[in-house]
Amino acid sequence: MARGTLSESETIIRWDDEEQLVHVYSASPRWWLKLARLGFIVREETTRQGAVTGRFYHPMPIAQFRIGKKRAATESQRRRGRELAFLRSSAKGAREPEN
């Protein structure tokens, strides 16, 4: 595979608010795999000396586009989540009629 350096293996994600679409181009084989798993369909490939060097993907609706890493919650966020879950369950139990 004829590729440049890692710094040349860019991925460009462009949000088009007017058309409500996300346009993606990537020169990174690692991202090609990730985008394939996410359901992106290759529209066009760029080549150099017969090897694929980049891929343009069909636009995807912004509402369907989700990408990124999930952040790990901090201990204070986990504690607050448990408190809210407890409060919701307590409030739900108080509203139910007794038999």
DRENVEXNU-876799 format. One record per atom (N, C-alpha, C, CB): y, x, z; residue in one letter; residue number from 1. Coordinates in steps of 0.02 Angstrom, whole numbers. Glycine has a CB too. Layout:
<sites>
+--------+--------+--------+---------+-----+
:      Y :      X :      Z : residuo : num :
+--------+--------+--------+---------+-----+
:      Y :      X :      Z :       a : NUM :
...
+--------+--------+--------+---------+-----+
</sites>
This chain:
<sites>
+--------+--------+--------+---------+-----+
:      Y :      X :      Z : residuo : num :
+--------+--------+--------+---------+-----+
:    -59 :     42 :      0 :       m :   1 :
:      0 :      0 :      0 :       m :   1 :
:     62 :     45 :      0 :       m :   1 :
:      0 :    -48 :     61 :       m :   1 :
:    103 :     38 :    -50 :       a :   2 :
:    164 :     78 :    -55 :       a :   2 :
:    218 :     45 :    -13 :       a :   2 :
:    188 :     85 :   -129 :       a :   2 :
:    232 :     76 :     45 :       r :   3 :
:    283 :     50 :     90 :       r :   3 :
:    329 :    105 :    111 :       r :   3 :
:    251 :     16 :    151 :       r :   3 :
:    387 :     85 :    134 :       g :   4 :
:    433 :    134 :    162 :       g :   4 :
:    418 :    145 :    235 :       g :   4 :
:    505 :    111 :    153 :       g :   4 :
:    467 :    169 :    271 :       t :   5 :
:    458 :    181 :    342 :       t :   5 :
:    460 :    115 :    380 :       t :   5 :
:    511 :    229 :    368 :       t :   5 :
:    443 :    119 :    444 :       l :   6 :
:    446 :     59 :    486 :       l :   6 :
:    516 :     28 :    487 :       l :   6 :
:    423 :     74 :    557 :       l :   6 :
:    568 :     71 :    485 :       s :   7 :
:    636 :     45 :    487 :       s :   7 :
:    652 :      6 :    423 :       s :   7 :
:    686 :    102 :    496 :       s :   7 :
:    615 :     18 :    369 :       e :   8 :
:    625 :    -18 :    307 :       e :   8 :
:    583 :    -82 :    304 :       e :   8 :
:    610 :     26 :    247 :       e :   8 :
:    539 :    -93 :    353 :       s :   9 :
:    496 :   -152 :    355 :       s :   9 :
:    532 :   -208 :    391 :       s :   9 :
:    429 :   -136 :    389 :       s :   9 :
:    585 :   -232 :    361 :       e :  10 :
:    626 :   -283 :    393 :       e :  10 :
:    599 :   -353 :    381 :       e :  10 :
:    697 :   -279 :    367 :       e :  10 :
:    619 :   -398 :    425 :       t :  11 :
:    605 :   -469 :    417 :       t :  11 :
:    672 :   -504 :    427 :       t :  11 :
:    551 :   -496 :    469 :       t :  11 :
:    690 :   -545 :    378 :       i :  12 :
:    754 :   -581 :    380 :       i :  12 :
:    740 :   -655 :    386 :       i :  12 :
:    796 :   -566 :    316 :       i :  12 :
:    769 :   -686 :    438 :       i :  13 :
:    763 :   -758 :    449 :       i :  13 :
:    833 :   -786 :    444 :       i :  13 :
:    730 :   -774 :    520 :       i :  13 :
:    843 :   -832 :    397 :       r :  14 :
:    909 :   -861 :    385 :       r :  14 :
:    906 :   -936 :    396 :       r :  14 :
:    934 :   -845 :    314 :       r :  14 :
:    947 :   -960 :    444 :       w :  15 :
:    951 :  -1032 :    457 :       w :  15 :
:   1005 :  -1061 :    413 :       w :  15 :
:    966 :  -1045 :    532 :       w :  15 :
:    989 :  -1116 :    378 :       d :  16 :
:   1037 :  -1151 :    336 :       d :  16 :
:   1050 :  -1218 :    369 :       d :  16 :
:   1010 :  -1159 :    262 :       d :  16 :
:   1105 :  -1223 :    407 :       d :  17 :
:   1121 :  -1284 :    444 :       d :  17 :
:   1135 :  -1343 :    398 :       d :  17 :
:   1180 :  -1272 :    490 :       d :  17 :
:   1165 :  -1330 :    340 :       e :  18 :
:   1183 :  -1384 :    294 :       e :  18 :
:   1120 :  -1418 :    267 :       e :  18 :
:   1225 :  -1357 :    237 :       e :  18 :
:   1072 :  -1378 :    245 :       e :  19 :
:   1010 :  -1405 :    217 :       e :  19 :
:    956 :  -1415 :    270 :       e :  19 :
:    984 :  -1360 :    163 :       e :  19 :
:    969 :  -1391 :    332 :       q :  20 :
:    921 :  -1395 :    387 :       q :  20 :
:    855 :  -1360 :    370 :       q :  20 :
:    908 :  -1468 :    405 :       q :  20 :
:    861 :  -1300 :    341 :       l :  21 :
:    802 :  -1261 :    321 :       l :  21 :
:    807 :  -1190 :    349 :       l :  21 :
:    795 :  -1259 :    244 :       l :  21 :
:    749 :  -1159 :    357 :       v :  22 :
:    744 :  -1089 :    375 :       v :  22 :
:    715 :  -1052 :    316 :       v :  22 :
:    700 :  -1078 :    440 :       v :  22 :
:    750 :   -998 :    294 :       h :  23 :
:    727 :   -956 :    238 :       h :  23 :
:    704 :   -890 :    267 :       h :  23 :
:    784 :   -946 :    184 :       h :  23 :
:    646 :   -865 :    245 :       v :  24 :
:    618 :   -804 :    273 :       v :  24 :
:    598 :   -755 :    217 :       v :  24 :
:    557 :   -820 :    317 :       v :  24 :
:    616 :   -692 :    228 :       y :  25 :
:    593 :   -637 :    186 :       y :  25 :
:    566 :   -583 :    234 :       y :  25 :
:    650 :   -608 :    139 :       y :  25 :
:    509 :   -553 :    216 :       s :  26 :
:    482 :   -500 :    258 :       s :  26 :
:    452 :   -444 :    216 :       s :  26 :
:    430 :   -527 :    306 :       s :  26 :
:    465 :   -382 :    238 :       a :  27 :
:    434 :   -323 :    208 :       a :  27 :
:    384 :   -292 :    256 :       a :  27 :
:    488 :   -271 :    188 :       a :  27 :
:    366 :   -329 :    308 :       s :  28 :
:    321 :   -304 :    360 :       s :  28 :
:    253 :   -337 :    357 :       s :  28 :
:    352 :   -314 :    429 :       s :  28 :
:    200 :   -299 :    343 :       p :  29 :
:    132 :   -329 :    342 :       p :  29 :
:    113 :   -361 :    408 :       p :  29 :
:     81 :   -275 :    325 :       p :  29 :
:    137 :   -334 :    463 :       r :  30 :
:    124 :   -365 :    528 :       r :  30 :
:    153 :   -436 :    532 :       r :  30 :
:    154 :   -321 :    585 :       r :  30 :
:    214 :   -443 :    506 :       w :  31 :
:    245 :   -510 :    505 :       w :  31 :
:    213 :   -555 :    453 :       w :  31 :
:    320 :   -504 :    491 :       w :  31 :
:    186 :   -527 :    398 :       w :  32 :
:    151 :   -568 :    349 :       w :  32 :
:     94 :   -606 :    383 :       w :  32 :
:    125 :   -525 :    290 :       w :  32 :
:     57 :   -571 :    426 :       l :  33 :
:      2 :   -603 :    462 :       l :  33 :
:     28 :   -657 :    510 :       l :  33 :
:    -39 :   -551 :    501 :       l :  33 :
:     80 :   -640 :    546 :       k :  34 :
:    109 :   -688 :    594 :       k :  34 :
:    135 :   -751 :    558 :       k :  34 :
:    166 :   -655 :    634 :       k :  34 :
:    170 :   -741 :    502 :       l :  35 :
:    197 :   -798 :    465 :       l :  35 :
:    142 :   -840 :    434 :       l :  35 :
:    245 :   -773 :    410 :       l :  35 :
:     88 :   -808 :    412 :       a :  36 :
:     30 :   -845 :    385 :       a :  36 :
:      0 :   -890 :    440 :       a :  36 :
:    -24 :   -797 :    357 :       a :  36 :
:     -7 :   -863 :    501 :       r :  37 :
:    -34 :   -902 :    557 :       r :  37 :
:     12 :   -961 :    574 :       r :  37 :
:    -43 :   -858 :    618 :       r :  37 :
:     78 :   -952 :    564 :       l :  38 :
:    126 :  -1005 :    578 :       l :  38 :
:    130 :  -1057 :    522 :       l :  38 :
:    194 :   -975 :    590 :       l :  38 :
:     95 :  -1046 :    467 :       g :  39 :
:     94 :  -1095 :    413 :       g :  39 :
:    144 :  -1084 :    358 :       g :  39 :
:    105 :  -1161 :    441 :       g :  39 :
:    178 :  -1026 :    357 :       f :  40 :
:    225 :  -1012 :    303 :       f :  40 :
:    186 :   -998 :    239 :       f :  40 :
:    271 :   -953 :    321 :       f :  40 :
:    211 :  -1021 :    183 :       i :  41 :
:    178 :  -1012 :    118 :       i :  41 :
:    220 :   -964 :     76 :       i :  41 :
:    169 :  -1081 :     81 :       i :  41 :
:    186 :   -914 :     48 :       v :  42 :
:    221 :   -864 :      6 :       v :  42 :
:    245 :   -897 :    -58 :       v :  42 :
:    174 :   -804 :    -10 :       v :  42 :
:    310 :   -887 :    -73 :       r :  43 :
:    340 :   -913 :   -134 :       r :  43 :
:    340 :   -860 :   -188 :       r :  43 :
:    412 :   -939 :   -120 :       r :  43 :
:    355 :   -797 :   -167 :       e :  44 :
:    361 :   -743 :   -216 :       e :  44 :
:    349 :   -676 :   -180 :       e :  44 :
:    431 :   -743 :   -250 :       e :  44 :
:    317 :   -630 :   -216 :       e :  45 :
:    306 :   -563 :   -188 :       e :  45 :
:    345 :   -511 :   -229 :       e :  45 :
:    231 :   -546 :   -187 :       e :  45 :
:    371 :   -462 :   -194 :       t :  46 :
:    403 :   -406 :   -228 :       t :  46 :
:    353 :   -349 :   -229 :       t :  46 :
:    471 :   -385 :   -194 :       t :  46 :
:    354 :   -309 :   -282 :       t :  47 :
:    306 :   -254 :   -288 :       t :  47 :
:    341 :   -190 :   -309 :       t :  47 :
:    251 :   -271 :   -339 :       t :  47 :
:    309 :   -134 :   -293 :       r :  48 :
:    331 :    -69 :   -316 :       r :  48 :
:    268 :    -29 :   -332 :       r :  48 :
:    377 :    -32 :   -262 :       r :  48 :
:    263 :     -5 :   -392 :       q :  49 :
:    205 :     33 :   -416 :       q :  49 :
:    140 :     -7 :   -405 :       q :  49 :
:    201 :    101 :   -380 :       q :  49 :
:    144 :    -72 :   -416 :       g :  50 :
:     85 :   -116 :   -411 :       g :  50 :
:     66 :   -138 :   -341 :       g :  50 :
:     28 :    -82 :   -441 :       g :  50 :
:    101 :   -115 :   -290 :       a :  51 :
:     86 :   -134 :   -221 :       a :  51 :
:    139 :   -183 :   -195 :       a :  51 :
:     81 :    -72 :   -175 :       a :  51 :
:    118 :   -230 :   -155 :       v :  52 :
:    164 :   -280 :   -126 :       v :  52 :
:    209 :   -244 :    -76 :       v :  52 :
:    126 :   -339 :    -92 :       v :  52 :
:    275 :   -254 :    -82 :       t :  53 :
:    323 :   -223 :    -36 :       t :  53 :
:    362 :   -275 :      4 :       t :  53 :
:    371 :   -179 :    -75 :       t :  53 :
:    359 :   -338 :    -16 :       g :  54 :
:    395 :   -390 :     21 :       g :  54 :
:    373 :   -459 :     -2 :       g :  54 :
:    469 :   -382 :     11 :       g :  54 :
:    387 :   -508 :     40 :       r :  55 :
:    369 :   -577 :     25 :       r :  55 :
:    426 :   -624 :     43 :       r :  55 :
:    304 :   -597 :     62 :       r :  55 :
:    441 :   -668 :     -4 :       f :  56 :
:    487 :   -724 :      9 :       f :  56 :
:    443 :   -785 :     22 :       f :  56 :
:    536 :   -736 :    -53 :       f :  56 :
:    462 :   -824 :     71 :       y :  57 :
:    423 :   -883 :     90 :       y :  57 :
:    459 :   -947 :     72 :       y :  57 :
:    407 :   -882 :    165 :       y :  57 :
:    420 :  -1001 :     60 :       h :  58 :
:    451 :  -1066 :     48 :       h :  58 :
:    492 :  -1085 :    110 :       h :  58 :
:    397 :  -1121 :     31 :       h :  58 :
:    550 :  -1115 :    100 :       p :  59 :
:    590 :  -1136 :    157 :       p :  59 :
:    552 :  -1186 :    201 :       p :  59 :
:    656 :  -1167 :    133 :       p :  59 :
:    566 :  -1184 :    266 :       m :  60 :
:    535 :  -1229 :    314 :       m :  60 :
:    589 :  -1268 :    350 :       m :  60 :
:    490 :  -1189 :    365 :       m :  60 :
:    578 :  -1332 :    365 :       p :  61 :
:    628 :  -1370 :    403 :       p :  61 :
:    642 :  -1337 :    470 :       p :  61 :
:    606 :  -1443 :    413 :       p :  61 :
:    705 :  -1335 :    489 :       i :  62 :
:    725 :  -1304 :    552 :       i :  62 :
:    687 :  -1336 :    611 :       i :  62 :
:    800 :  -1311 :    563 :       i :  62 :
:    678 :  -1401 :    610 :       a :  63 :
:    645 :  -1436 :    665 :       a :  63 :
:    573 :  -1412 :    675 :       a :  63 :
:    646 :  -1511 :    652 :       a :  63 :
:    541 :  -1386 :    624 :       q :  64 :
:    472 :  -1363 :    629 :       q :  64 :
:    466 :  -1289 :    645 :       q :  64 :
:    435 :  -1378 :    565 :       q :  64 :
:    522 :  -1253 :    643 :       f :  65 :
:    520 :  -1180 :    651 :       f :  65 :
:    520 :  -1160 :    724 :       f :  65 :
:    580 :  -1149 :    615 :       f :  65 :
:    467 :  -1127 :    746 :       r :  66 :
:    462 :  -1100 :    813 :       r :  66 :
:    433 :  -1030 :    808 :       r :  66 :
:    418 :  -1146 :    860 :       r :  66 :
:    468 :   -983 :    837 :       i :  67 :
:    444 :   -914 :    834 :       i :  67 :
:    472 :   -877 :    894 :       i :  67 :
:    466 :   -879 :    767 :       i :  67 :
:    436 :   -828 :    917 :       g :  68 :
:    460 :   -787 :    972 :       g :  68 :
:    408 :   -780 :   1026 :       g :  68 :
:    523 :   -817 :   1001 :       g :  68 :
:    426 :   -742 :   1076 :       k :  69 :
:    381 :   -731 :   1131 :       k :  69 :
:    396 :   -779 :   1187 :       k :  69 :
:    385 :   -658 :   1156 :       k :  69 :
:    344 :   -799 :   1223 :       k :  70 :
:    354 :   -840 :   1282 :       k :  70 :
:    373 :   -793 :   1339 :       k :  70 :
:    290 :   -883 :   1300 :       k :  70 :
:    425 :   -811 :   1374 :       r :  71 :
:    446 :   -769 :   1430 :       r :  71 :
:    404 :   -787 :   1492 :       r :  71 :
:    522 :   -778 :   1445 :       r :  71 :
:    389 :   -738 :   1530 :       a :  72 :
:    355 :   -750 :   1594 :       a :  72 :
:    408 :   -774 :   1643 :       a :  72 :
:    320 :   -685 :   1620 :       a :  72 :
:    390 :   -826 :   1681 :       a :  73 :
:    436 :   -853 :   1730 :       a :  73 :
:    442 :   -806 :   1789 :       a :  73 :
:    413 :   -923 :   1754 :       a :  73 :
:    502 :   -803 :   1818 :       t :  74 :
:    512 :   -763 :   1878 :       t :  74 :
:    482 :   -801 :   1937 :       t :  74 :
:    588 :   -747 :   1890 :       t :  74 :
:    473 :   -766 :   1992 :       e :  75 :
:    445 :   -799 :   2052 :       e :  75 :
:    490 :   -857 :   2074 :       e :  75 :
:    437 :   -748 :   2110 :       e :  75 :
:    556 :   -849 :   2072 :       s :  76 :
:    600 :   -903 :   2093 :       s :  76 :
:    595 :   -963 :   2045 :       s :  76 :
:    674 :   -878 :   2096 :       s :  76 :
:    584 :   -951 :   1980 :       q :  77 :
:    575 :  -1006 :   1933 :       q :  77 :
:    509 :  -1043 :   1947 :       q :  77 :
:    577 :   -980 :   1861 :       q :  77 :
:    456 :  -1005 :   1962 :       r :  78 :
:    392 :  -1037 :   1978 :       r :  78 :
:    397 :  -1078 :   2041 :       r :  78 :
:    336 :   -984 :   1985 :       r :  78 :
:    432 :  -1051 :   2092 :       r :  79 :
:    440 :  -1086 :   2155 :       r :  79 :
:    480 :  -1151 :   2144 :       r :  79 :
:    477 :  -1041 :   2207 :       r :  79 :
:    533 :  -1147 :   2105 :       r :  80 :
:    574 :  -1207 :   2091 :       r :  80 :
:    533 :  -1259 :   2052 :       r :  80 :
:    638 :  -1188 :   2051 :       r :  80 :
:    490 :  -1236 :   2006 :       g :  81 :
:    447 :  -1281 :   1970 :       g :  81 :
:    399 :  -1318 :   2015 :       g :  81 :
:    409 :  -1244 :   1917 :       g :  81 :
:    371 :  -1282 :   2064 :       r :  82 :
:    325 :  -1314 :   2112 :       r :  82 :
:    363 :  -1365 :   2155 :       r :  82 :
:    291 :  -1261 :   2157 :       r :  82 :
:    424 :  -1347 :   2175 :       e :  83 :
:    465 :  -1394 :   2215 :       e :  83 :
:    479 :  -1458 :   2175 :       e :  83 :
:    531 :  -1361 :   2236 :       e :  83 :
:    498 :  -1450 :   2112 :       l :  84 :
:    513 :  -1509 :   2071 :       l :  84 :
:    451 :  -1552 :   2060 :       l :  84 :
:    543 :  -1488 :   2004 :       l :  84 :
:    394 :  -1520 :   2049 :       a :  85 :
:    332 :  -1557 :   2040 :       a :  85 :
:    315 :  -1596 :   2103 :       a :  85 :
:    273 :  -1509 :   2021 :       a :  85 :
:    325 :  -1565 :   2161 :       f :  86 :
:    312 :  -1599 :   2224 :       f :  86 :
:    359 :  -1659 :   2233 :       f :  86 :
:    321 :  -1550 :   2283 :       f :  86 :
:    423 :  -1649 :   2218 :       l :  87 :
:    471 :  -1703 :   2225 :       l :  87 :
:    455 :  -1761 :   2178 :       l :  87 :
:    542 :  -1678 :   2210 :       l :  87 :
:    434 :  -1745 :   2116 :       r :  88 :
:    416 :  -1798 :   2069 :       r :  88 :
:    355 :  -1837 :   2093 :       r :  88 :
:    402 :  -1769 :   1999 :       r :  88 :
:    306 :  -1800 :   2118 :       s :  89 :
:    245 :  -1835 :   2141 :       s :  89 :
:    259 :  -1876 :   2204 :       s :  89 :
:    188 :  -1784 :   2156 :       s :  89 :
:    303 :  -1852 :   2248 :       s :  90 :
:    322 :  -1890 :   2308 :       s :  90 :
:    360 :  -1952 :   2289 :       s :  90 :
:    364 :  -1847 :   2355 :       s :  90 :
:    407 :  -1947 :   2242 :       a :  91 :
:    447 :  -2004 :   2221 :       a :  91 :
:    403 :  -2054 :   2185 :       a :  91 :
:    504 :  -1981 :   2175 :       a :  91 :
:    356 :  -2032 :   2146 :       k :  92 :
:    311 :  -2077 :   2109 :       k :  92 :
:    269 :  -2116 :   2158 :       k :  92 :
:    266 :  -2038 :   2060 :       k :  92 :
:    243 :  -2083 :   2209 :       g :  93 :
:    201 :  -2116 :   2258 :       g :  93 :
:    240 :  -2167 :   2300 :       g :  93 :
:    171 :  -2065 :   2304 :       g :  93 :
:    304 :  -2155 :   2312 :       a :  94 :
:    345 :  -2201 :   2351 :       a :  94 :
:    360 :  -2265 :   2313 :       a :  94 :
:    410 :  -2167 :   2373 :       a :  94 :
:    360 :  -2262 :   2247 :       r :  95 :
:    378 :  -2321 :   2207 :       r :  95 :
:    318 :  -2367 :   2195 :       r :  95 :
:    406 :  -2299 :   2140 :       r :  95 :
:    257 :  -2341 :   2205 :       e :  96 :
:    198 :  -2382 :   2192 :       e :  96 :
:    190 :  -2433 :   2248 :       e :  96 :
:    135 :  -2337 :   2184 :       e :  96 :
:    175 :  -2495 :   2231 :       p :  97 :
:    165 :  -2547 :   2283 :       p :  97 :
:    101 :  -2534 :   2323 :       p :  97 :
:    162 :  -2618 :   2250 :       p :  97 :
:    104 :  -2551 :   2386 :       e :  98 :
:     45 :  -2542 :   2429 :       e :  98 :
:      2 :  -2604 :   2425 :       e :  98 :
:     66 :  -2528 :   2503 :       e :  98 :
:    -63 :  -2594 :   2429 :       n :  99 :
:   -110 :  -2651 :   2426 :       n :  99 :
:   -135 :  -2668 :   2495 :       n :  99 :
:   -169 :  -2637 :   2380 :       n :  99 :
+--------+--------+--------+---------+-----+
</sites>
